[in-house]
Amino acid sequence: MSDQVHTTPLEDIDVSRPELFQQDAWQPWFARLRKEAPVHFLADSVNGPFWSVTSHKLIKEVDTNNQVFSSEKGGIAIVDPYVTGDDQIQGQSFITLDEPRHMKQRQAVAPTVAPKNLAEFEPLIRERAIDILENLPVGETFNWVKEVSIELTARMLATLFDFPYEERSKLVYWSDLATAVPEVTGDDSIDMNKRYEELMGAAAAFYQLWTAKQGQPPTFDLISMLQHNEETARMNEDPEMFLGNILLLIVGGNDTTRNSISGGVIALNQFPDQYQKLRENPGLIPNMVSEIVRWQTPVIHMRRTALRDYELGGKQIKEGDKVVMWYVSGNRDETVFENPDKLIIDRPNARAHVAFGFGVHRCMGNRLAEMQLRVLWEEIMKRFHTVEVVGDVERLPNNFIRGIRNVPVRLHKG
């Protein structure tokens, strides 16, 4: 594949191919685009024609200019919204709205992750992280993704929604389902009707939860906050808005944290000098968390649609054009991050990453994600000398979420 990077004509480069991310072979393709065409047009793909924006600076220009680049016009993913039967609900969430509607809905749930609530969350996160780590099989090989990454995020999602704790695995399942469409995964065998039925099951479960909470005093969970904000208090009466916002909050609460937990273990094994640096100075954990998020970049891209003609990086974007910000590329921009493909846990500008987006659509739960990662690594370092990767990492074919399915590890006490 490395030969293809240099021999493929520039105009034919398609960085949206899901197999690039499954094989973890995306880096040289984006490096070439950053060097030769940081604003790059592909005339034909399974996702139609689109512009790729790959430099850190130009990604920020698009992300902050929401007057020109719309989330509402065509959605936030490279795949175009599905045209389905008249009786099928299409979810619409506040991340797919433009101002002023976006901010009004966003502010309904923002208090859940406000500093005061985060401070109250921390002891609970720590308690659950300790419980998970204390019950891991030391000296045996197991899948870190299943036993740690998924388990911790499922527990926290259940708490955030006040969802039945014993049914928390459903939240992870629905999150995975939300991005499971052929253009995103490359899997043409996906039964879209079956997928729709399963997502309707998610909607039904949350309708039930919503009904049970109605008339109750306000609490800090997301459902309660939505019910007690005038912008979203009647959200349950709008099936599009209800399903869309619930799925957004599930995916947002799951994917970033889960895949950064997995990615951090992979990165520290890939760069053992950094793992040793961490052992010598656990105080680096907060900065390391930012660096892990940069290095992993859980959300690969976000899409916008141009509302008018606009010149970007010397290229002429036309009204109606699809513009894709490749966060995964911006976070490896050599002009911003020295030695960008390496994890450097004390990197001075680690927080300059664009993994959480930029501007009005910046990830609302970024501080909660960082807290979960920080607390988990604090507890890991108290218990284990090494979380050793002992086999091949299995990644997901997905051009939207940089997902990891299996990280075989063995724990060493020291």
N, C-alpha and C positions, 0 to 999 in steps of 0.2 A: 504493500500500500504506500510505502514511503516513495517509491518510484513514481507512482501515480500523482503524488502531490506536485511534483515538478514537471511532469509531462502533460498533465491535463491543461487544456487551454483555459486561461483565466475566466473567460466568459461562461465556461461550462462547470465551474466549481459549484457544487451543491453541498453546503455544510449542514443541511437539514436531514441528511440520511441517518435514520436511527442506528444503523449498524456502526457508524463512527463512534457513537457513545457506548454501545455495547462492547466494542473492542477497545475502548479507551484510546482511540487512534485519531482523535479530533485535533490535537494540538498543532501539528505541522500545517494542517489546512488553514486554520485560523491565523497562524503566524504568517503564512503567505498572503492572506487577504489583508492583514494589518499593514504589511510591508508594501504591497502592490496596489491594493484597492480597498481602503478602510470603509468606503461606501461602495458596495458591489451589487450589481444588478444581475439576477438570474432570470432569463426570459421564460424558462419552462421547467417545471418540476411537478411532483405529485401534489404539491400545495399551490400550484399556479406560479405566476411571476412574483418575485419579491426582491426587495433591497435588503442586503445584509450590512449592518453597522457593527463594526468589530473593534474600533479603538475606544479606549476609556473616555477620552475627551468628547468624542462625537456621540457616544451612548448617553452621556450626561446631557448633551445638548438636546437630544431627542426627548429624553425622559423628563426634562424640566419644561419643555415647550408644549404644554398640553392644549394650548390654543390652536396649534397647527397639527399636532399628532394626537389623534383620538383613540381612546380605548373603546368607546361606545360604538363606533362606526362598524368595526369588523371583529371586535373581540380582542383578547390579549394573547392568543396563541397563533402560531403560524398556520395551523389548520383553520380553514374557514368554518364558521358556524354551520352545523348540519341543518339542512332543510328536511324536516320530518313530516309525518302525517299531521293533519289538522288537530288530531286529538292528543298529540304528544306535547308535553310541557317542555319548553326550553328554559333552562335556568338563567336568571340574570342577577348578577351580584354587583355590589358597589364598586368592585375593582374594574368592572366593565362599563362603568358610567363616567361621563365627563362632568366637569364642574357646571353648576353648583351642586347637582344632585349627589355626586360622589361623596363630597365631604360631609354632607348632612347625614348620610347613612353610616359612613365610616365613624363619625363621632358618637354614634349610638353604642358601638361596641368597644371603642377605644378605652373607656375607663377600666375595662377588665384587665388591661395590661398597663395601667398607670402605675407609677412608682410605688404608691401606697399598697396596692394589691400585690405587686411583685414581691414586696418585702414580706407580705403574709404568705405568699406562695413558697418562698425559699425553704422554710423548715419542712414543708410537705414534700417538695421535690427531693430534698436530702434524705428524708425518711424512706422514700420509695427507691431512690438510687441505692441506698445502703441495703435495703431488703433484697433488691435484685442481685447486687454484687456478692452479698454474703451467701447466696444460694447457688452460685455458679460452680460447676465442677472443676476444681483445680487439678491440673495435670492431665485432663482429658480434652480431646478435640471436640469443639462444638461451634455452631454458627452464631457469631457475635450479633449479626443482624437480627436474627429471630429472638435470641435470649436477652439481648440488652437494648439495641436500638429501637426495635419495634415495641418491646415491652414497656420501656420507660415512656415513650411518646403516647402509647395507648392509655397508660394510666393517667397521664396528664391531660389528654384529650377528654377522658371521662370526667375528670375533675372540672375542666373548663366549661363543659356543657352541663354538668350535673347529670350526666348520662349514667344509666345503670352500670355499675362498676363491673359486674360479672359478665356483661355483654360488650366490654370494651373492644374486643377483637373486631367487632363489626365496623367500628369507626375506621380502623386501618384498612379493612376490606373495601369500604366505600371510597376511601381516599384513593386507593389504587385504581378503582373502577373509574373514577372521575377523569383520569387522563388516558384511559385505555380505549383509544380510537386508532384505526389503521394508519392514518397519516402521521400519527405521533409515534407509534410503536413499530410500524412496518409489518404488523401482523394482520393479514387480510382475512384470517379465519375468525376474527372477533364477531360474535353474533350481536349486532347492535340492538336488536329487539330485546334479547335477553338482558343485555346491559341496561337498557331503559327500564325494564321490569325491576331489576335489582335496585336501581337508583330511586324508583318509586317506592320501594320498600324502605329506603332511607328516609324519604320524605314522610312516609306514614309514621315511622318511629318517632320522628321529630315533631310531627303534628300532635301525636299522643303526649309527648313530653311537654309541648307548648300548652296544651289544654290542661294538663295536670298542674301546671304552674300558674295559670291565670287566676288572678284575684289574690295571689300570695304576696306577702311583703317583699320588696326588692332585696336580692342577694347579689353576690359578686360574679355569678356565672353568666355566660354569654346569653343564654335564653332569657334570663330574667332582665338583663340589661336591654335587650331588644324590646321586650314587652313594656319596659318603663321609660322608653324614649318616644316622643311623639312622632318622630320620623318613621319609626319601624314598629310601633305598637300594634298596627293592624297588618303587619307583614304576612301573617298567616292567611289573610284573605286574598293575597296575590300569589298564586302557585309558582309563577316564574321567579318572582323575587324571593319567595321563601326557599325554594330548592336551591337557587343560585347562591344565596348568601350562606346557607347552611353548608353546602359543598365547599365554598371558598374557605370558610373558617376551619373545616375539617382538613382540607388539603394544606392550608397555610400552617395549621398547628402540627401537622404530621411530617410533611416531606422535608422541610428545612432541617429540623432537629434530627430526625431519624437518619437521614443520609449524611449529615455532618458528623454524627456519632460514629457511623461506620467509616466515613472518609478519614476521620482523624486517626483511627487505628491503622488504616492502610498507609497513610502519609508518614506516621512515626516509624513504621516498619521499613518504609522505603528510604527514609532518611534517619538512620540510627544515631547519627551524631546529634540530631535534634532531640531524640528521645533521651540521650544521655544528658544533654543540656537541661531538659525538663527535670530529670532525676536530681540534678545538682541544684536546681533552683525552681521548686514548684510555684514560687511567686510569679512565674511567667505565665501561669495558666490563663488569666484574663486576656492577655495579649495573644496567647496561642489560640484561644477560641476564635478571635477575629481572623487570625491567619488560617485556621482550619476552614472557616467559612469561605474565605477568599479562595483557598486552594481547591476546595471541593466544589463550590458554586452549585448549590442544590437545584436552583431554578436556572435552567440553561439559557432560556431566552424569554423576552416579552415582545409582543407585537403591537404596533400602532398602525393607524390608517391616516394618510395625509388628507387634511381637510381643504388644503389649497396648495398651489405650487410653492416649492420651497427649495432653496439651494443649500445643500448639506455637503460639507467637505469638497466643494467644487463640482458636485454632481447635481443635476436638476431632478428633484423629486416632483412628480406630477400629482395633482389632486386625485384622490382615490387609490394611490399606490399603497401597497403593503410594505411596511418598514419594520424589519425585525432587529431588535437590539440583542446582540449575543453577549449576555453578561459573562458567560464562561470565557469569552475572548477578552473582554475588557479587563477581567481580573488577571490575565496573563500578558498584559500590555507592557512590553519591555521599556517603554518610555516613562512608565510610572513605577513599576516594580522591578527592582534589580534582581536578576536571576529568578524570573517569575515562575518557572516550572518547579522550583524547589520550595518545600515547606521550610520556612525560617521563623521559628516560634517567637523570636524577639525582633522581628521585622519592625522597624520604626513606624512605617506608614501602613501597617496591616489594615487599619480601620478605613483606609481610603478605598476599599473594595466596593464594587457595585452589586454584590450578590443580593442585597435586599432591595435593589432598585434605587431610584433617586427621584426627588421631587414629590409631588402630592400623592403619588401611588406607592411611596416607599413602604415596605412591609411593616404593618402595624405591630406585629408580634415579635419584632427582631430582638427586643430586650429580653423577652421571655425565652426565646430560643437560646440566646447567649447565656442566660442564667442556667438553663438546664444543662448545657454543655459544660459550663464552669463547675457547677456543683458535681456533676458526674465525674469529671476529671480530678477534682479534689479528692473525691472518695476512692477513685481508682488508684491514685498515687499513694494513698494511705495503706493500701492492701497488697498491691502487686508491683513487683519489680518490672515485669514485662507482660504486655498482652501481645503474644507472638503470633503473627500470621503464618500458618503452617501449610497452606495449600493455595490453589488458584482462586482468585477473587472472581465472583460471577456478577456481572453488571447487567442492567436491564436495557433492552433496545428501546430508547425513548429520547426524543429530541426536545422535550419540554422539562422533564424532571430527570436530574442526573442520579438515577436510582441504582441501588446496590442490593442484590438478592442474597448473596452468600459471602461471608468472610470467615473461613475456617481458622480458628485461633486455639491457642493453648495458653493457659495462665501460669505464670511463674511467680512464686512468693518472694524470691530474693535470696 
